[in-house]
């Protein structure tokens, strides 16, 4: 089956995790990283999850799953190896038309979680449609090595420059051409090498706008602690 790739905004949305072990830890961490409000249903929690619950980072429902626990959820992850619970959660999620992932049981999932690499606002995801998670992890590890922190800075910079360009009121086609020309240079390599003057010159030549050059300087100041050699 082909899965439709999508990025979800789960900030502030209620997400429910069934299970409190190591797999649940990873799922909860990913949800919290994206700003979700997380409830964990499990009679026991791993130590890291218990610490999160004690600090108020998650809501802990300290008992086994019961029908009705998914009420009001936007997204559900079943991180339990109990087949009866998996099937019951699937039944409730289907009735409520909820997004559901059952860890390592593709037949109960209506979405799957790709292996991801993140650098700031940059997210690179790879999926094998559940056929080989090991291959997806291997590819992700390659992305981890290839895409360093300079890409987090680059995305931040391009986002700020985008606002400058859009503020000019030019046509969509003109904007598109400028954005493409901006990224044709090896900006990530310049950032990695600390060649900020080269980056400033590129932006000045292309955009002919001192406000855009000021954006480069502002991002440099914010990124100094992140990049080697700064």
C-alpha positions in Angstrom: 0.0 0.0 0.0 1.2 3.5 -0.8 1.2 6.0 2.0 0.6 9.7 1.4 3.5 11.7 2.8 2.4 14.6 5.0 3.7 16.9 7.7 1.2 17.5 10.6 0.9 20.4 12.9 0.2 18.8 16.2 1.1 21.8 18.4 -1.3 22.0 21.3 -3.3 19.0 20.0 -4.1 16.1 22.3 -2.2 13.0 21.4 -2.6 9.7 23.2 0.1 7.0 23.7 -1.0 3.6 24.9 1.9 1.9 26.7 4.7 3.1 29.0 7.9 1.3 28.0 10.9 2.1 25.9 8.9 2.3 22.6 6.5 4.7 24.2 9.4 6.8 25.4 10.6 7.4 21.9 7.0 8.1 20.6 6.3 10.6 23.4 9.6 12.4 22.9 8.8 12.9 19.2 5.3 14.2 20.0 6.6 16.6 22.7 9.3 17.9 20.4 6.5 19.0 18.0 4.5 20.7 20.7 1.8 18.1 21.3 -0.2 17.7 24.5 0.4 14.1 25.4 -1.5 11.7 27.5 0.0 8.3 28.3 -2.3 5.4 29.3 -0.4 2.6 31.1 -0.4 1.0 34.5 3.4 1.5 34.7 5.8 4.0 33.2 9.5 3.7 32.4 11.7 6.0 34.6 12.1 8.7 32.0 8.3 8.8 31.4 7.6 8.8 35.1 9.9 11.8 35.5 8.0 13.6 32.7 4.7 12.9 34.4 6.0 14.1 37.8 7.1 17.4 36.1 3.7 17.8 34.4 5.2 17.2 30.9 2.7 14.5 30.2 -0.7 13.4 31.6 -0.4 9.9 33.0 -3.6 7.8 33.1 -2.3 5.1 35.5 -4.2 2.0 34.4 -4.6 -0.3 31.4 -6.3 1.0 28.3 -10.1 1.2 28.4 -12.5 2.0 25.5 -13.2 5.7 25.6 -9.6 6.7 26.4 -9.2 8.1 22.9 -12.0 10.6 23.2 -10.9 14.0 22.1 -7.6 12.8 20.6 -6.2 14.0 17.4 -3.6 11.3 17.0 -3.0 8.0 18.7 0.0 5.7 19.0 -0.3 2.2 20.5 3.1 1.3 21.9 2.1 -2.0 23.4 2.8 -5.6 22.4 -0.5 -6.9 23.6 -2.5 -8.0 20.5 -5.9 -7.7 22.2 -5.1 -4.1 23.3 -3.8 -3.3 19.8 -7.0 -4.5 18.2 -9.2 -2.7 20.7 -7.4 0.6 20.2 -7.7 0.1 16.4 -11.4 -0.5 16.7 -11.9 2.7 18.7 -9.7 4.8 16.5 -11.5 3.6 13.4 -14.9 4.4 15.0 -13.6 7.9 15.8 -11.9 8.4 12.5 -8.6 9.1 14.3 -5.0 9.0 13.1 -3.5 5.7 14.5 -0.1 4.2 14.5 0.4 0.8 16.1 4.1 0.3 16.6 5.4 -2.6 14.5 2.0 -3.7 13.4 1.3 -2.1 9.9 -2.1 -3.8 9.5 -3.6 -1.7 12.3 -2.0 1.6 11.1 -3.6 4.3 9.0 -0.3 6.2 9.2 3.3 5.2 9.7 6.2 7.1 11.2 9.2 7.6 8.9 12.8 7.7 10.1 13.6 11.3 10.4 16.6 13.6 10.6 16.1 17.1 12.0 18.2 20.2 12.0 16.2 23.1 13.3 13.2 23.6 11.0 14.7 21.2 8.4 13.1 17.7 8.5 14.2 14.9 6.2 12.1 11.8 6.3 12.5 8.4 4.7 10.1 5.6 4.6 9.9 2.1 3.2 6.2 1.8 3.8 6.9 -0.4 6.7 8.7 -3.0 4.6 12.2 -2.4 6.0 12.6 -0.1 9.0 16.2 -1.2 9.2 16.9 0.3 5.7 15.0 3.4 6.7 17.2 3.8 9.8 20.4 3.2 7.7 19.4 5.9 5.3 18.6 8.2 8.1 22.0 7.7 9.7 23.5 8.8 6.4 21.4 11.9 6.4 22.5 12.6 10.0 26.1 12.6 8.9 25.5 14.6 5.7 23.2 17.3 7.0 24.8 19.1 10.0 23.8 22.1 12.1 24.7 24.5 9.2 21.4 23.4 7.6 19.4 24.6 10.6 21.1 28.0 10.2 20.5 27.9 6.4 16.8 27.3 6.8 16.5 30.1 9.3 18.4 32.5 7.0 16.4 31.6 3.9 13.1 32.0 5.9 14.1 35.5 6.9 15.2 36.4 3.4 12.0 35.1 2.0 10.1 37.7 4.1 12.2 40.5 2.7 11.6 39.3 -0.9 7.9 38.8 -0.4 7.6 42.3 1.1 8.7 43.8 -2.2 5.4 43.1 -3.9 6.8 41.5 -7.0 5.1 38.8 -9.0 5.0 35.2 -8.0 7.3 34.3 -10.9 9.8 36.9 -10.0 9.9 35.7 -6.4 10.2 32.1 -7.5 13.2 33.0 -9.7 14.9 34.9 -6.9 14.4 32.1 -4.4 15.9 29.6 -6.8 18.9 31.8 -7.5 19.5 32.2 -3.8 19.9 28.5 -3.2 21.9 27.7 -6.4 25.1 28.7 -4.6 26.6 26.2 -2.1 25.3 28.1 0.9 25.6 25.3 3.4 29.3 24.8 2.6 29.9 28.5 3.1 28.2 28.4 6.5 30.1 25.3 7.4 33.4 27.1 6.6 32.3 30.3 8.2 32.5 32.3 4.9 29.9 34.9 6.0 31.4 37.6 3.8 30.9 35.4 0.8 27.3 34.9 1.8 26.8 38.6 2.4 28.2 39.4 -1.1 26.0 36.7 -2.7 22.9 38.2 -1.1 23.8 41.8 -1.9 24.5 41.0 -5.5 21.4 39.0 -6.0 18.9 41.1 -4.0 20.5 44.5 -4.1 19.0 45.2 -0.7 20.8 46.3 2.4 17.9 45.1 4.5 18.6 41.6 3.2 22.3 41.9 4.1 21.3 43.0 7.6 19.3 39.8 7.8 22.5 37.8 7.1 24.2 39.7 9.9 21.4 39.1 12.3 21.3 35.4 11.6 25.1 35.2 12.0 24.8 36.8 15.4 22.2 34.2 16.5 24.0 31.3 15.0 27.5 32.0 16.3 27.3 29.5 19.1 26.1 26.7 16.8 28.6 26.8 14.1 32.2 25.7 14.4 34.8 28.4 13.9 32.4 31.1 15.0 
